[in-house]
Structures are given as structure tokens and as C-alpha cells.
Amino acid sequence: MQAGLKLPDVTFHTRVRDESVGGSNPFRWQDKTTADYFSGKRVILFSLPGAFTPTCSTYQLPGFEDNADKFRDLGIDEIYCMSVNDSFVMNKWAEAQGIKNVNVIPDGSGEFTRKVGMLVAKDNLGFGMRSWRYAAVVNDGTVEAWFEEPGRADNHGEDPYGESSPENLMKYLENAASAVAAE
């Protein structure tokens, strides 16, 4: 994936809270498409190897959450966190992290991740197929800027983190805003 390309059309199988369902698990299935998430908006999408994993839970997700207002001030409408995890796991992770400003997107089968070229084997960690860590600024479904961690490979021995960090995306957005202001 790279700047200028459209995101692939995918249907995501999500679980949404619906009090009319009742009981201790008031959720129902709701399919959402790439267009539902990305059309008509300028968003940050970041993807990571797995919910509840150390770097993802300690730095990446909280960093985007804590800077949501700054991102909005720089023209971002929504912030999305995607992982090759099902909706049950993504929803529980968001709840456990106390997330209010970042929306999670479950790519349970890895279809979106595969179509953007970021699906990698993590069998060396017992994870199976997962996402390589990346982030993007997406404007109306088209990639404006792409931030991919170096060394993408199956069963990589490390988990590089920096290119897809909230700090790096903030720097990009600040520079883009300065360039527009200078015109």
C-alpha cells in the first residue's frame, strides 16, 4: 500500500451494543464496510499485531487515545485501530483500555490486512496470521500518507515500533498543516 491508492472494499463483522437485546451480553452483529468507515472523512488508521499485546496496549493505542483532540485540531475526523482479531476481542480490549476516542475495527479473518499487503505469519509467537504494524492517514477512502514499520517479514524476530507511532503521525500532520498555511 502507498499514498494515492484506494483502500480495498471489505466487509467487517462487528458486534455493537444494543440494549434491546437484553441480558448480560447486549450486543448484536452489524456488518460495516470500508465505505462505512472511510467515506467522506479524513481519518487515521493504525494496525497492530494483536489486542492485549504489550507495545500495542502500552504505547500505540494509548498514544492515539491521549492525543485525539490534537489530531482533531489537525483535521482528523476519526481514529481507527485495526487488528486481525475478532470483534469480541477488539471490543473487550477497548473496554479494558478505557478507550473513548479511538474506534476499533475487527479484521478477524485478515481479509483487509491481506488486501493491503500487511498480513504476516507470526507462528514464531503462536499468533498465526497477523498484521504487520502500520498506520495511515486516509482521506475519503484514499491513502494520503502511509507509515509502515521496517523489515516486514513472516515470523520476524522483533516487533519494530516508531514509524506508526502517534508521535510520527502527529509530526506528519503538523508539517502538512504548516505547508498549507504557507501557501
CORKA-V599393 format. One record per residue. PHI is phi in whole degrees, 0 to 359 (none if undefined). Layout:
# CORKA-V599393
PHI + PHI
This chain:
# CORKA-V599393
none + 201 + 302 + 96 + 268 + 281 + 290 + 289 + 280 + 221 + 254 + 259 + 264 + 250 + 246 + 239 + 294 + 212 + 299 + 292 + 290 + 73 + 77 + 277 + 227 + 280 + 234 + 226 + 287 + 214 + 282 + 230 + 255 + 306 + 299 + 302 + 278 + 246 + 292 + 71 + 224 + 253 + 229 + 257 + 242 + 231 + 231 + 214 + 296 + 183 + 300 + 69 + 274 + 301 + 297 + 297 + 276 + 267 + 241 + 292 + 298 + 298 + 296 + 290 + 302 + 291 + 255 + 303 + 295 + 296 + 296 + 298 + 298 + 262 + 94 + 265 + 274 + 215 + 236 + 241 + 248 + 243 + 208 + 278 + 221 + 282 + 297 + 300 + 294 + 298 + 295 + 293 + 295 + 301 + 296 + 297 + 273 + 67 + 285 + 238 + 252 + 251 + 261 + 265 + 237 + 276 + 246 + 308 + 268 + 77 + 297 + 297 + 300 + 295 + 292 + 266 + 80 + 248 + 280 + 229 + 282 + 235 + 297 + 298 + 251 + 77 + 270 + 78 + 279 + 217 + 273 + 287 + 287 + 206 + 213 + 208 + 259 + 240 + 242 + 53 + 86 + 248 + 291 + 272 + 211 + 236 + 230 + 244 + 293 + 288 + 84 + 310 + 195 + 295 + 52 + 300 + 283 + 232 + 233 + 300 + 211 + 166 + 301 + 263 + 286 + 300 + 297 + 291 + 292 + 299 + 300 + 301 + 294 + 296 + 295 + 296 + 293 + 295 + 296 + 293 + 295 + 282 + 288
